[in-house]
Amino acid sequence: MKQLIFILPILLFSLNMPAQEIKDTKPLNVIFIAIDDLKPTIGVFGDEFAKTPILDKLGENAIVFTNNHTQQAVCGPSRASLLTGKRPDYTKVRDLKTKMRDINPTILTIPQYFKESGYTTAGVGKIYDPRCVDKYRDEPSWSLPFIKEADLNYPPDYGEPALGYYQNKKIKKHITALRKEGEDNGVSNINKYVRDRYKPPFEISNVPDEAYTDGAISESALSLLDEVSNDSNKPFFLACPKDWCCKSMEKTNKLTCHTYQELTIKKSAKILLLWHEFFPLL
């Protein structure tokens, strides 16, 4: 596999390297790992209760930022801001229904920048908030079609989790009955009808990880990694969620990272930037 640069979750900035060294360096691959609503409750941020060995292992060789703050404590606005480098005052995305490009149709995003710079860009899972971009999860950002939740593959013995969460047979049976009830009553938004009446806070089911959305996303991300790394002459930008990060490190030794000093001094090409999800923009 070619050189990798890890960004966790999401920010790219200029490295402190002389211009000539940057010019002479082979383009880096970028794996962009998005973490949803992660408060600093993992070991690498000093939490003594959390057991997060894989993220802690990444953090050992990372630049860890511990004093970062949200641009806006709502998912759609914060992700639009993070992926464009613009404050919500500029993007005008301040809720969970405003489409980013309805306000700023020519705004430049991080994956779009890589795409326009000759990278193959691909993604899966929650990168943008789907309510704040187009149905393609921001089509200008991606070289390959973005893999949405509806595109995921689940083990045939289990099928898609009910309401995106549940594989417990009793729960799924009850949800199926409520769906039929809603359909018989002519309800237009069946999922809302069901959720308003029945939404267990948790379940316990002896099923494989891939039977749940997070596991299916992880499998798709691993397949995407194989796909985008086939062409050794073209760098890639791959956006995926934290679940993939943990799973990939369990399954393969491909994904290792070195320190910032190794990148700048030894000209290694692997670095991890470990962030809280939300940080201030200049």
Secondary structure, DSSP 8 states (H G I E B T S, - for coil): ---EEEEESS-----S--HHHHHHS---EEEEEE-SS--S-SGGGT-SS---HHHHHHHHTEEE--S---S-SSHHHHHHHHHHT--HHHH---SSS--HHHH-TT---HHHHHHHTT-EEEEBSSSS-GGGS-TTSSGGG-SS--B-GGG----TTT-S-BTTTB--HHHHHHHHHHHHHHHHTT-S-HHHHHHHH---S-------GGGSHHHHHHHHHHHHHHHHTS-TTS-EEEEEEHHHHHHHHHH-S------HHHHHHS----EEEE--S-----
